[in-house]
């Protein structure tokens, strides 16, 4: 029986683990992480299905596949009886810009978009000159992560809470590692390209808000099942997780300029977290030397603010790379049964 370890229990790690179970049902799969559910960066994600093309080395073909596969997965859940439990629902609203923009990358994969007319823009707040009507999905990780974890455990998956300081700590215990540690890869795998992008959000009780708004790319209002997410910030290179009130005041002011009634909303929670950004998502195999032996590591990290949007598609690719490594490194007993 092949022994596989997934490092990290955010949306990338759980998506990888569940996909591995799907194509290698007889494998012994363990998740090792020091943060779960509400402790993870993924839990704070706003969750709107959308891509920000801010990468200098993006592989557009792979990004298209990850986006397509992820949307198909989310749509399947959204139309199932598990939709509310998994925290996935359809959303509708507007993205507004000061100047004309190229079509949204995800518009080819989700429920579509439409360019707004000048008369329609005049009826919307903010005096914006260009915009789209959006029909997409929201993935609320506070529900989605526990749903994925339950699915993983029900199929025999194991979970260990542990903070790894060095891969040597688990050497000899697994045939393949899947690295979904995000910013943790800076220390565990000496990745010099990872950059933290600090983000702030506010969750408010505003059940009257039914329409999503995005102004440019940093101001957004996303209605969820239990609350409304207001954002945000993208502070490159910032590491501190102090909850500086001035950022939340600025977010509230920007969102109230779009929907003034938010001034009356009760603040439920404020959040600050670090998105793990790289010039290109790292999804590849690396052979590392550990205790005199060679160990295959499937890397799957560096998604930045696109993590929720492409996590399932990346998990599909990561699982296929794991299967490929097991075939090449001699775990034939498992692979021959598939």
LINGI-V539834 format. One record per backbone hydrogen bond with DSSP energy under -0.5 kcal/mol. CO is the residue of the C=O (numbers start at 1). NH is the residue of the N-H. E is the energy in kcal/mol with one decimal. If there is no record, write none. Layout:
co:CO nh:NH e:E
co:CO nh:NH e:E
This chain:
co:2 nh:4 e:-0.6
co:2 nh:28 e:-3.0
co:3 nh:175 e:-3.0
co:3 nh:176 e:-1.4
co:4 nh:30 e:-2.5
co:5 nh:7 e:-0.6
co:5 nh:178 e:-2.7
co:6 nh:8 e:-0.7
co:6 nh:32 e:-2.6
co:7 nh:180 e:-2.4
co:10 nh:14 e:-2.6
co:11 nh:15 e:-1.7
co:12 nh:16 e:-2.1
co:13 nh:17 e:-2.5
co:14 nh:18 e:-2.4
co:15 nh:19 e:-1.9
co:16 nh:20 e:-2.4
co:17 nh:21 e:-2.1
co:18 nh:22 e:-1.5
co:19 nh:23 e:-1.6
co:20 nh:24 e:-2.4
co:24 nh:27 e:-1.9
co:27 nh:29 e:-0.8
co:28 nh:4 e:-2.9
co:29 nh:158 e:-2.4
co:30 nh:6 e:-3.1
co:30 nh:32 e:-0.5
co:31 nh:160 e:-2.9
co:32 nh:8 e:-2.4
co:33 nh:162 e:-1.9
co:36 nh:39 e:-2.8
co:37 nh:40 e:-1.8
co:37 nh:43 e:-0.5
co:40 nh:44 e:-0.6
co:41 nh:44 e:-1.1
co:42 nh:45 e:-1.4
co:47 nh:139 e:-2.8
co:48 nh:50 e:-1.1
co:51 nh:53 e:-0.6
co:52 nh:54 e:-2.1
co:58 nh:60 e:-1.1
co:59 nh:63 e:-2.7
co:60 nh:64 e:-2.4
co:61 nh:65 e:-1.8
co:62 nh:66 e:-2.7
co:63 nh:67 e:-2.3
co:64 nh:68 e:-2.7
co:65 nh:69 e:-2.8
co:66 nh:70 e:-2.0
co:66 nh:313 e:-0.6
co:67 nh:71 e:-2.5
co:68 nh:72 e:-2.4
co:69 nh:73 e:-1.7
co:70 nh:74 e:-2.7
co:71 nh:75 e:-3.0
co:72 nh:76 e:-1.9
co:73 nh:77 e:-1.9
co:74 nh:78 e:-2.9
co:75 nh:79 e:-1.7
co:77 nh:80 e:-1.9
co:80 nh:83 e:-1.3
co:82 nh:86 e:-3.1
co:83 nh:87 e:-0.9
co:83 nh:88 e:-2.3
co:87 nh:140 e:-3.1
co:89 nh:138 e:-2.5
co:91 nh:136 e:-2.1
co:92 nh:212 e:-2.2
co:93 nh:134 e:-2.9
co:94 nh:214 e:-2.1
co:95 nh:132 e:-2.5
co:96 nh:216 e:-4.0
co:97 nh:129 e:-1.1
co:97 nh:130 e:-1.8
co:104 nh:107 e:-1.5
co:105 nh:108 e:-1.0
co:106 nh:109 e:-2.0
co:106 nh:110 e:-2.2
co:112 nh:135 e:-1.7
co:114 nh:133 e:-3.2
co:117 nh:121 e:-2.3
co:118 nh:122 e:-1.7
co:119 nh:123 e:-0.7
co:120 nh:123 e:-0.8
co:121 nh:124 e:-1.3
co:124 nh:127 e:-0.6
co:130 nh:97 e:-3.4
co:131 nh:116 e:-2.6
co:132 nh:95 e:-2.2
co:132 nh:134 e:-0.5
co:133 nh:114 e:-1.7
co:134 nh:93 e:-2.0
co:135 nh:111 e:-0.9
co:136 nh:91 e:-2.5
co:137 nh:49 e:-2.6
co:138 nh:89 e:-1.8
co:138 nh:140 e:-0.6
co:139 nh:141 e:-0.9
co:140 nh:143 e:-1.8
co:140 nh:144 e:-2.7
co:141 nh:145 e:-2.1
co:143 nh:147 e:-1.7
co:144 nh:148 e:-2.5
co:145 nh:149 e:-2.6
co:146 nh:150 e:-2.4
co:147 nh:151 e:-1.9
co:148 nh:152 e:-2.4
co:149 nh:153 e:-2.6
co:150 nh:154 e:-2.4
co:151 nh:155 e:-0.9
co:152 nh:155 e:-0.6
co:152 nh:157 e:-2.2
co:153 nh:156 e:-2.0
co:158 nh:31 e:-2.8
co:160 nh:33 e:-2.1
co:160 nh:162 e:-0.8
co:162 nh:164 e:-0.8
co:166 nh:169 e:-1.8
co:167 nh:170 e:-1.9
co:168 nh:171 e:-1.1
co:170 nh:173 e:-1.7
co:175 nh:296 e:-0.6
co:176 nh:5 e:-2.3
co:177 nh:179 e:-0.5
co:177 nh:298 e:-3.2
co:178 nh:7 e:-3.2
co:178 nh:180 e:-0.8
co:179 nh:300 e:-2.7
co:181 nh:184 e:-2.4
co:182 nh:185 e:-2.1
co:183 nh:186 e:-1.7
co:184 nh:187 e:-0.8
co:184 nh:188 e:-2.4
co:185 nh:189 e:-1.5
co:185 nh:191 e:-1.6
co:190 nh:192 e:-0.7
co:195 nh:277 e:-2.4
co:196 nh:198 e:-0.6
co:196 nh:237 e:-3.1
co:197 nh:275 e:-2.5
co:198 nh:235 e:-2.6
co:199 nh:273 e:-2.1
co:200 nh:232 e:-0.6
co:201 nh:271 e:-2.5
co:202 nh:204 e:-0.5
co:202 nh:230 e:-3.3
co:203 nh:268 e:-3.1
co:203 nh:269 e:-1.8
co:204 nh:206 e:-0.9
co:204 nh:228 e:-2.6
co:205 nh:266 e:-1.0
co:206 nh:209 e:-2.3
co:208 nh:210 e:-0.7
co:212 nh:94 e:-2.4
co:213 nh:221 e:-2.8
co:214 nh:96 e:-3.4
co:214 nh:216 e:-0.6
co:215 nh:218 e:-0.5
co:215 nh:219 e:-1.5
co:218 nh:220 e:-0.5
co:219 nh:215 e:-2.9
co:220 nh:231 e:-2.2
co:221 nh:213 e:-1.8
co:221 nh:223 e:-0.5
co:222 nh:229 e:-2.8
co:227 nh:224 e:-2.6
co:228 nh:204 e:-2.4
co:229 nh:222 e:-2.6
co:230 nh:202 e:-2.4
co:231 nh:220 e:-2.3
co:234 nh:236 e:-0.9
co:235 nh:198 e:-2.5
co:235 nh:238 e:-1.4
co:242 nh:244 e:-1.5
co:243 nh:245 e:-0.6
co:244 nh:247 e:-1.4
co:244 nh:248 e:-0.9
co:245 nh:249 e:-2.6
co:246 nh:250 e:-1.9
co:247 nh:251 e:-2.2
co:248 nh:252 e:-2.6
co:249 nh:253 e:-2.3
co:250 nh:254 e:-2.4
co:251 nh:255 e:-2.6
co:252 nh:256 e:-2.5
co:253 nh:257 e:-1.3
co:254 nh:258 e:-0.7
co:255 nh:258 e:-0.7
co:255 nh:259 e:-2.8
co:259 nh:262 e:-2.1
co:260 nh:263 e:-2.0
co:261 nh:264 e:-1.8
co:262 nh:265 e:-1.7
co:266 nh:205 e:-2.8
co:269 nh:203 e:-3.2
co:271 nh:201 e:-2.0
co:273 nh:199 e:-2.8
co:273 nh:275 e:-0.6
co:275 nh:197 e:-2.0
co:275 nh:277 e:-1.1
co:276 nh:304 e:-2.5
co:277 nh:195 e:-3.0
co:279 nh:57 e:-1.6
co:281 nh:283 e:-0.9
co:282 nh:301 e:-1.8
co:284 nh:299 e:-3.1
co:286 nh:288 e:-0.7
co:286 nh:297 e:-2.8
co:288 nh:290 e:-0.6
co:288 nh:295 e:-2.7
co:290 nh:293 e:-2.3
co:293 nh:290 e:-2.4
co:295 nh:288 e:-2.5
co:296 nh:177 e:-2.3
co:297 nh:286 e:-2.8
co:297 nh:299 e:-0.8
co:298 nh:179 e:-2.4
co:299 nh:284 e:-0.8
co:301 nh:282 e:-2.5
co:302 nh:278 e:-1.0
co:303 nh:306 e:-1.9
co:304 nh:307 e:-1.0
co:306 nh:310 e:-2.2
co:307 nh:311 e:-1.1
co:310 nh:314 e:-2.4
co:311 nh:315 e:-2.2
co:312 nh:316 e:-2.0
co:313 nh:317 e:-1.8
co:314 nh:318 e:-2.7
co:315 nh:319 e:-2.3
co:316 nh:320 e:-1.9
co:317 nh:321 e:-2.0
co:318 nh:322 e:-2.0
co:319 nh:323 e:-2.3
co:320 nh:324 e:-2.1
co:321 nh:325 e:-2.3
co:322 nh:326 e:-2.3
co:323 nh:327 e:-2.0
co:324 nh:328 e:-2.2
co:325 nh:329 e:-2.4
co:326 nh:330 e:-0.6
co:326 nh:331 e:-2.3
co:330 nh:332 e:-1.3
co:331 nh:334 e:-0.7
co:331 nh:335 e:-1.7
co:332 nh:336 e:-3.0
co:334 nh:337 e:-1.3
co:335 nh:338 e:-1.6
